Amino acid sequence: QVQLQESGGGSVETGGSLRLSCTASGYIAGSASRYCMGWFRQSPGKKREGVATFNRDGVAVYGDSVKGRFIISQDNAKNTLYLQMNSLKPEDTAMYFCAAVKRLTPTGHWADRYEYNLWGQGTQVTVSS
């Protein structure tokens, strides 16, 4: 059974940095690259928001609110997805989730949470002003 586990969340001050990790277990080693994986976040009272992913060409794609500050990367040998978060702002405070699916639907959008059928339990990020 495939499972996703996030780690690396915590509390930082405005302008600080954190690095999140998402490790996929239950995959055949190295096969995580065959899945579409991404990062989402959700704060109380708000919709789950797509943060970053890799498109079909392997190019990183970001939500508008994190462009230029966050960097997504992947270590296929370790089946691990990362999210380097820099210049953090209070509005980045949220529970961050890792998500995966074998492939998006033909007209699906990467930031649509309903495209993904595998989710981690989340890791909390809190940014204080």
C-alpha positions as CSV (number, residue, x, y, z in Angstrom):
1,Q,0.0,0.0,0.0
2,V,1.4,3.3,-1.0
3,Q,1.7,6.0,1.7
4,L,3.0,9.5,1.8
5,Q,4.6,11.1,4.8
6,E,5.4,14.7,5.2
7,S,8.0,16.2,7.6
8,G,9.9,19.4,8.1
9,G,7.2,21.7,9.3
10,G,7.6,24.1,12.2
11,S,7.4,27.7,13.4
12,V,9.5,30.4,11.9
13,E,9.5,34.2,11.8
14,T,8.7,36.3,8.8
15,G,11.5,36.0,6.2
16,G,12.7,32.6,7.5
17,S,13.0,29.4,5.6
18,L,11.8,25.8,6.0
19,R,12.3,22.7,3.9
20,L,9.5,20.2,3.7
21,S,10.0,16.5,2.7
22,C,7.5,14.0,1.5
23,T,8.6,10.4,1.4
24,A,6.6,7.8,-0.5
25,S,6.6,4.3,0.8
26,G,5.2,1.2,-0.9
27,Y,6.5,2.3,-4.3
28,I,9.0,0.2,-6.1
29,A,12.3,2.1,-5.6
30,G,12.6,4.9,-8.1
31,S,9.0,4.5,-9.4
32,A,7.7,7.6,-7.7
33,S,8.9,9.6,-10.7
34,R,6.1,7.9,-12.7
35,Y,3.5,9.6,-10.5
36,C,2.4,13.1,-10.6
37,M,3.2,14.5,-7.1
38,G,2.6,17.9,-5.7
39,W,2.4,20.1,-2.7
40,F,-0.8,21.7,-1.4
41,R,-1.7,23.7,1.7
42,Q,-4.7,24.6,3.6
43,S,-5.4,27.1,6.4
44,P,-8.6,27.2,8.5
45,G,-11.6,28.3,6.6
46,K,-9.8,28.3,3.3
47,K,-9.8,25.9,0.3
48,R,-6.9,23.5,-0.2
49,E,-4.5,25.4,-2.5
50,G,-2.1,24.0,-5.0
51,V,1.5,25.1,-4.1
52,A,3.8,23.4,-6.5
53,T,4.3,20.4,-8.8
54,F,6.2,19.2,-11.8
55,N,4.4,19.2,-15.2
56,R,4.5,16.4,-17.7
57,D,7.7,17.8,-19.1
58,G,9.3,17.8,-15.7
59,V,9.2,21.6,-15.3
60,A,8.3,23.0,-11.9
61,V,5.0,24.8,-11.7
62,Y,4.0,27.1,-8.8
63,G,1.0,28.8,-7.4
64,D,1.1,32.5,-7.9
65,S,1.4,33.2,-4.2
66,V,4.7,31.3,-3.9
67,K,6.4,32.0,-7.2
68,G,10.0,33.2,-6.7
69,R,10.0,32.1,-3.0
70,F,9.4,28.3,-3.0
71,I,11.4,25.6,-4.9
72,I,10.1,22.1,-5.5
73,S,12.6,19.3,-6.1
74,Q,12.6,15.5,-6.2
75,D,15.0,12.7,-5.4
76,N,13.6,9.8,-7.4
77,A,16.0,7.3,-5.9
78,K,14.7,8.1,-2.5
79,N,11.1,8.5,-3.6
80,T,11.1,11.8,-1.8
81,L,9.6,15.2,-2.8
82,Y,10.9,18.4,-1.3
83,L,9.6,21.9,-0.9
84,Q,12.2,24.6,0.0
85,M,10.3,27.6,1.3
86,N,12.1,30.9,1.5
87,S,11.1,34.4,2.5
88,L,8.2,33.0,4.4
89,K,5.2,35.3,5.2
90,P,2.5,35.0,7.8
91,E,0.1,34.2,5.0
92,D,2.1,31.1,4.3
93,T,0.9,29.7,7.6
94,A,-1.0,26.5,6.8
95,M,-1.0,22.7,7.0
96,Y,1.1,21.5,4.0
97,F,0.2,18.3,2.3
98,C,1.9,16.1,-0.2
99,A,-0.3,14.5,-2.9
100,A,0.1,12.0,-5.7
101,V,-1.7,10.4,-8.6
102,K,-0.6,8.2,-11.4
103,R,-1.7,10.8,-13.9
104,L,-3.9,13.8,-14.1
105,T,-7.2,13.5,-16.1
106,P,-6.8,14.8,-19.7
107,T,-8.4,18.1,-18.8
108,G,-7.3,18.1,-15.2
109,H,-5.4,21.0,-13.6
110,W,-2.5,20.3,-11.3
111,A,-3.8,22.5,-8.6
112,D,-7.2,20.8,-8.4
113,R,-7.1,18.7,-5.2
114,Y,-9.7,16.3,-6.6
115,E,-7.2,15.2,-9.2
116,Y,-5.2,13.4,-6.6
117,N,-6.0,10.1,-4.8
118,L,-3.1,9.8,-2.5
119,W,-2.5,12.2,0.4
120,G,-0.2,12.5,3.3
121,Q,-1.4,13.6,6.8
122,G,0.2,17.0,6.5
123,T,2.8,19.0,8.3
124,Q,2.1,22.4,10.0
125,V,3.9,25.5,9.0
126,T,3.5,28.6,11.2
127,V,5.0,31.9,10.3
128,S,4.9,34.7,12.9
129,S,5.1,38.4,12.1
